[in-house]
Each structure stands twice: as structure tokens, then as C-alpha cells.
Amino acid sequence: MAKELEIGAYEAKTNLAAFLRKVQSGDRFTITQRGRAVAELVPYGTTQQRAKTAAATQMQAFMHKHQPVTGSDIKTLIEEGRD
């Protein structure tokens, strides 16, 4: 099962190979410097997938808040834009 752990920058540098093996098996690490999060060590592609998921969620929320534009409404909007 994948774990999410916090590690210090020095520990990450010293044991990078071991952490990379753990990341390959699905674990995630937040790297800290003086107790403050500065980076994430995650499996490749994870951040892109999260961005896609967030964009889809935002689009669905937008669609639920707004009524769809019908064909006649689009024509009116185009004509108004020409004025």
C-alpha cells in the first residue's frame, strides 16, 4: 500500500536511491527544509494526472452553475458582438 511520508532534505539527499525505489512502488514523500515543505517526490506522471483531475472537477462545477447556451442564444450573442 502506498504511503505518504515527510523527510528532511539531508535525509533525501543521503538516501536518494532508496527513496526512488520506494517511489517506484507508489510511495510519496514531502521533502522539508527546516520543517517547511519545499518539494514532493512522487511517481512520474502523478502531478499531471492531479492537474487533469482538478481541471475536470472545475469544469463540472462550472457546468452545474451555468445553464447551457442554446443555438438561438449563440446567434443573438454573435449578432450583439458585431454591434
N, C-alpha and C positions, 0 to 999 in steps of 0.2 A: 504494500500500500504506500502511495506517495506521501511524503512528509514535507512540511514547510518549517524550516528552521532558520534561526538567526545566528550568524557567525561574524566574528570580527575580521577586519581587513587583513591583519597579520596572519591570522589562522587560515584565511582563504588563500593567501599567497603561499604560505608554508605547505599546505596540504592540497594544492590545486588539483593535482591528478586524482586524488581520492574523491574530492568533491565532484569533479567532472564525471567520474564513474557513477556516483550517486545520482547526478542529474540525468544521466543516460537512462537510469532505471525509473525516472519520473519524479525524483525529489526536487524541491525548490528551496533556494536559500536567499535570505536577505542579508546583504553584506553591510556591516555597520563600521563606522569610524567614530571612535569616542562616543559610542552609544547611539549615534544618529544614523538612520538608514541612508545609504548612499547608492546602492545598486542592488539589482536582483540577478541571481544566477538561476536561470530556468531552462527547460528543454527548448531546443531550437524550434521556432515557429509558434511558441506559446503566446508571445506578445501580439503577433499578427492575428492570431485566432481571437484573442480577447478584444482587439480593436474591431474586428469584423462583427463579433457578437454585440459589442456595445453600440455600433452603428445600426445594426438591425433592430436592437431594442429601442433606440431613439426614434428610428423611422416608424416603428409600430406605434409608439406613444404619440407621435405627431399625427399619424393617420387616424387614431382613435379620437383625437381632439378636434380634427377638422373634417368638414363634410367634403365628399368628393366633388370635383368640378365636372359639371355635365357639358355636353357638346355645345349647347346654346350659350352657356356661361362663358365658355372659351372664346366663342365667336364675338361675344359682347366685349370681353376683355381685350381682344386683339383690336377691335374697332376703336375702343377707348384709347388704346395705346397709340393709335395713329393720329389722334386729335392733337 
